[in-house]
Amino acid sequence: MSKLTYTLTELNALSIDDARFAFMNCCTAARWAETMLNSRPFTSIQHCHSRAAEVWNNMEEVDFLEAFDGHPKIGDVSSLRQKYAHTKALATGEQSSVNSADETTIQALAAGNAQYEAQNGFIFIVCATGKSAKEMLELLKIRLRNDRETELALAAAQQALITEIRLNKLLNTSDTDN
């Protein structure tokens, strides 16, 4: 079984299967993970982050949608446990504010997510770290006004932030350690 965190040296030395698993825990877009896998060895944590951003910026809509599919719907914490168990460790804390939200807010998030998905064809993606459930609900309401093209770009940018946070967790670093 793979570890949850690695030093950069350990990440560079992982077997192909273990490295693929580690990268898929950060972002479930297979092409992104494969490219990161093949980009090793990284010379520094900053190199790893720079490469991750570069690879993400060259992804296409199909890759974005695959990455988005690797997320539970905001407010649907049970889907995190069921469908996305393999990303649970690195995703821990991303939606922790939803766990303590009142039922009205959770229901509004669920309804807004259903509307958003029907409108855009993918779930609402937001970097939830540090945001309360009410803040996420307000962001969702604002973003429901956007067209699909705008939302795809916004969601892809949010995914990049989420991936960066998960890479930091994978490498057991903080934003200031980059």
GIQUI-V408247 format. One line per field, one symbol per residue. ss: DSSP state (H for helix, E for strand, C for the rest). phi: phi as a letter, one per 30 degrees, with the letter a starting at -180 (. if undefined). burial: + if it has 24 or more other ideal C-beta (glycine too) atoms within 12 Angstrom, else -. Layout:
ss: ???
phi: ???
burial: ???
//
This chain:
ss: CCCCCCCHHHHHHCCHHHHHHHHHHHCCCHHHHHHHHHHCCCCCHHHHHHHHHHHHHCCCHHHHHHHHCCCCCCCCHHHHHHCCHHHHHHHCCCCHHHHCCCHHHHHHHHHHHHHHHHHHCCCCCCCCCCCCHHHHHHHHHHHCCCCHHHHHHHHHHHHHHHHHHHHHHHCCCCHHHC
phi: .ddcbbddddedcddedddeedddddaddeddddddeddddcdadddddddedddddcdceededdddddcddejcdddddddbedcedddejdcdddecdddddddddddddddddddciaddcbddeicdeddddddddddddddddddddddddddddddddddddechbceddd
burial: ---+-+-+--++-+----+++++++++++-+++-+++-++-+--+--++-+++-++--+---+++++++++++++++-++---+--+++++--++-++--+---++-+++-++--++--+-++++++++-+-+--++-++--++------++-++++++++++++++++++-+-----
//
